[in-house]
Amino acid sequence: MGQSVPRVDIPAKVTGGAAYVQDMRLPGMVHARVVRPPSYGAQLTDCDTSAVEKLPGVVKVVRDGNFLAVVAWKEFQSIKAMNALSAAAKWKETPSLPKQEDLLSVLTKLPAQDSTIFERSNPSAVGQKTFEVTYTRPYQAHGSIGPSCAVAQFTDGAMTVWTHTQGVYPDRQGIAEMLRMPPAGVRCIHVEGSGCYGHNGADDAAADAALIARALPGTPVRVQWMREQEHAWETVLGRRW
């Protein structure tokens, strides 16, 4: 009390040092990229991975139902492999989202429960007018400075995930359910994310990393979302798992 305490995190943040989960580099770590579907609810019907598996640096192609990812030793190798894998993937799409101009009508017709927050009236007042106004706004993406990222390692039946989630315990519960593991077998370690605030894709990147790490026991797996993935698949519209 009564004395200034320096912020130990500031130097790395202002000099480009290792300050965020995006900067994490563990020994033997590999880089992964996820192939996102062309639309919500799309089903992966076919994907010839043979050519992608022969690309330089590629360690493994991971497919689990509609989940498709590629792992490589170097980051740019994983990006090039992701683009090739995306071109090879075939999807069945079913229209499921409402038209942009119909969003207000669709949302207001959903089940809802109204409640009064505050009400004050004066029965003796006369000449009152009632005004009704409707305000709307579009969905907003948080668009963090650094797109969502996570690192995961599956060793001896236990999953460790380094994540910039704002809720390590709900994230642990979600990953445990996804992997059908007991929560005691999953550990989420919070690491700050670059520009991270609000409901972005942090938890989903953690799920990606855990799912891929399970296919590569003992190997640290880093999953970095692309900017276009962050804007198209961040969880403002709901979680994927």
C-alpha positions in Angstrom: 0.0 0.0 0.0 1.1 3.5 -0.6 3.7 2.8 -3.3 3.7 2.4 -7.0 3.8 -1.1 -8.4 5.0 -1.4 -12.0 3.0 -3.4 -14.6 5.3 -6.3 -15.4 3.3 -7.0 -18.7 3.7 -3.6 -20.3 7.3 -3.8 -21.7 6.6 -6.9 -23.9 3.3 -5.4 -25.1 4.8 -2.1 -26.3 8.0 -3.6 -27.8 6.5 -6.5 -29.7 7.6 -9.1 -27.2 5.9 -12.4 -26.2 2.9 -11.0 -24.4 -0.1 -12.9 -25.7 -1.4 -16.4 -26.4 -0.7 -15.6 -30.1 3.0 -15.4 -29.1 3.2 -18.8 -27.4 5.8 -21.1 -28.7 6.3 -24.4 -26.9 9.1 -27.0 -27.6 8.1 -29.3 -30.5 4.9 -27.3 -31.2 3.1 -27.6 -34.5 0.8 -25.2 -36.3 -2.8 -26.0 -37.2 -5.4 -24.3 -39.4 -9.1 -25.2 -39.6 -11.1 -25.4 -42.9 -14.3 -23.6 -42.2 -17.5 -24.6 -44.1 -18.9 -22.2 -46.7 -22.0 -21.6 -44.6 -23.6 -22.5 -41.2 -24.9 -26.0 -41.1 -23.0 -27.2 -44.2 -22.2 -31.0 -44.2 -18.8 -32.2 -45.4 -19.6 -34.9 -48.0 -16.1 -35.6 -49.5 -12.5 -34.5 -49.2 -9.5 -36.1 -51.0 -6.7 -35.4 -48.6 -3.9 -37.3 -50.4 -2.4 -34.3 -52.2 -2.5 -32.1 -49.1 -0.8 -34.8 -47.0 2.2 -34.7 -49.4 2.7 -30.9 -49.1 5.9 -29.7 -47.5 5.8 -29.7 -43.7 2.3 -31.3 -43.4 2.1 -33.5 -40.3 -1.5 -34.6 -40.4 -4.9 -33.9 -41.7 -7.6 -34.2 -39.0 -11.2 -34.9 -39.9 -13.9 -35.5 -37.3 -17.4 -35.4 -38.9 -17.7 -32.0 -40.4 -14.6 -30.7 -38.6 -11.6 -30.5 -41.0 -8.1 -29.2 -40.1 -4.5 -29.6 -41.2 -1.3 -29.6 -39.1 2.1 -28.6 -40.2 5.5 -27.9 -38.7 5.6 -24.2 -39.8 2.8 -21.7 -39.7 2.8 -20.6 -43.3 3.0 -24.3 -44.3 -0.3 -24.8 -42.4 -1.9 -21.8 -44.2 -1.0 -23.1 -47.6 -2.2 -26.6 -46.7 -5.4 -25.1 -45.4 -6.1 -23.3 -48.7 -5.4 -26.6 -50.6 -7.6 -28.6 -48.3 -10.4 -26.0 -48.6 -10.3 -26.4 -52.3 -10.5 -30.2 -52.1 -13.4 -30.2 -49.6 -16.9 -30.7 -50.9 -19.9 -29.5 -48.9 -23.6 -29.9 -48.9 -25.3 -26.7 -48.0 -28.8 -26.1 -46.8 -30.2 -22.6 -46.5 -30.8 -22.0 -42.8 -30.3 -18.3 -42.1 -33.0 -15.7 -42.6 -32.5 -12.9 -45.1 -30.8 -9.8 -43.8 -33.9 -7.7 -44.4 -36.1 -10.1 -42.4 -33.9 -10.3 -39.3 -36.0 -8.0 -37.1 -39.2 -9.9 -37.9 -37.5 -13.3 -37.3 -36.0 -12.2 -34.0 -39.1 -10.6 -32.6 -41.2 -13.7 -33.3 -38.9 -15.9 -31.3 -40.1 -17.0 -27.8 -39.5 -14.2 -25.3 -40.3 -13.1 -21.8 -41.0 -9.5 -21.0 -40.3 -7.8 -17.7 -40.6 -4.3 -16.4 -37.3 -2.8 -15.2 -38.7 0.5 -13.8 -42.1 2.1 -13.9 -43.3 5.4 -12.4 -46.6 7.2 -13.0 -48.7 10.1 -11.7 -52.4 9.3 -11.9 -53.3 12.9 -11.4 -51.3 14.0 -14.5 -53.3 15.0 -17.6 -52.5 15.7 -21.2 -49.9 12.9 -21.4 -48.7 11.6 -24.7 -47.4 8.1 -25.3 -44.5 7.5 -27.8 -43.5 4.1 -29.1 -40.1 3.8 -30.8 -38.3 0.7 -32.1 -34.5 0.8 -32.2 -32.5 -1.8 -34.1 -28.8 -2.4 -34.8 -26.9 -5.1 -36.9 -24.8 -7.8 -35.4 -21.4 -6.5 -34.4 -18.1 -8.4 -34.6 -15.5 -7.6 -31.9 -12.7 -7.8 -34.4 -9.9 -8.2 -32.0 -6.5 -6.9 -33.0 -5.2 -10.5 -33.0 -7.6 -13.1 -34.3 -8.5 -15.9 -31.8 -5.8 -18.4 -30.9 -5.2 -21.3 -28.6 -2.5 -23.9 -27.8 -3.4 -27.4 -26.6 -1.5 -30.5 -25.6 -2.9 -34.0 -24.9 -0.6 -36.0 -22.7 -1.2 -39.2 -20.7 -5.0 -38.9 -21.1 -5.1 -35.3 -19.9 -5.8 -32.2 -22.0 -4.2 -28.8 -21.3 -5.4 -25.8 -23.2 -3.8 -22.3 -23.1 -6.6 -19.9 -24.0 -7.6 -16.2 -23.9 -11.1 -17.3 -22.8 -12.8 -15.0 -20.2 -14.2 -18.1 -18.4 -11.7 -20.9 -17.9 -14.2 -23.1 -16.0 -17.1 -22.9 -18.5 -14.5 -23.4 -21.3 -13.2 -26.5 -19.5 -16.7 -27.9 -19.1 -17.5 -27.3 -22.8 -14.2 -29.0 -24.0 -14.8 -31.9 -21.6 -18.2 -32.5 -23.0 -17.0 -32.1 -26.6 -14.2 -34.7 -26.0 -16.4 -36.9 -23.7 -13.8 -36.5 -21.0 -14.3 -35.9 -17.3 -13.8 -32.2 -16.4 -10.9 -33.2 -14.1 -9.0 -34.4 -17.2 -9.1 -30.9 -18.8 -7.1 -27.9 -17.7 -7.6 -24.5 -19.2 -4.8 -22.0 -18.5 -5.7 -18.3 -19.2 -3.3 -16.4 -21.3 -4.1 -12.8 -22.4 -5.2 -12.4 -26.0 -4.1 -9.6 -28.3 -6.9 -7.0 -28.3 -9.2 -9.5 -26.8 -12.4 -8.3 -25.1 -16.0 -9.5 -25.3 -17.6 -12.5 -26.8 -15.2 -13.4 -29.7 -13.9 -16.8 -30.9 -11.5 -17.5 -27.9 -13.5 -20.5 -26.6 -14.0 -21.9 -30.1 -10.3 -21.6 -30.9 -9.6 -23.5 -27.7 -12.1 -26.2 -28.8 -10.3 -26.4 -32.2 -6.9 -26.8 -30.5 -8.2 -29.5 -28.1 -9.8 -31.5 -30.9 -6.7 -31.4 -33.0 -4.3 -32.1 -30.1 -6.3 -35.3 -29.2 -5.3 -36.6 -32.7 -1.6 -35.9 -31.9 -0.9 -37.1 -28.4 2.1 -35.5 -26.7 2.5 -32.7 -29.3 1.6 -29.1 -28.5 -0.8 -27.8 -31.2 -1.2 -24.1 -31.9 -4.4 -23.0 -33.7 -4.5 -19.5 -35.1 -7.7 -18.2 -36.7 -7.4 -16.2 -39.9 -8.9 -12.7 -40.0 -11.7 -13.7 -42.4 -12.5 -16.7 -40.1 -12.8 -14.4 -37.1 -15.3 -12.2 -38.8 -17.4 -15.0 -40.3 -17.3 -17.5 -37.4 -16.9 -15.6 -34.2 -19.5 -16.5 -31.6 -21.7 -13.4 -31.6 -24.2 -15.6 -33.5 -23.8 -18.5 -31.1 -21.3 -21.2 -30.3 -20.4 -24.0 -32.6 -20.1 -26.7 -29.9 
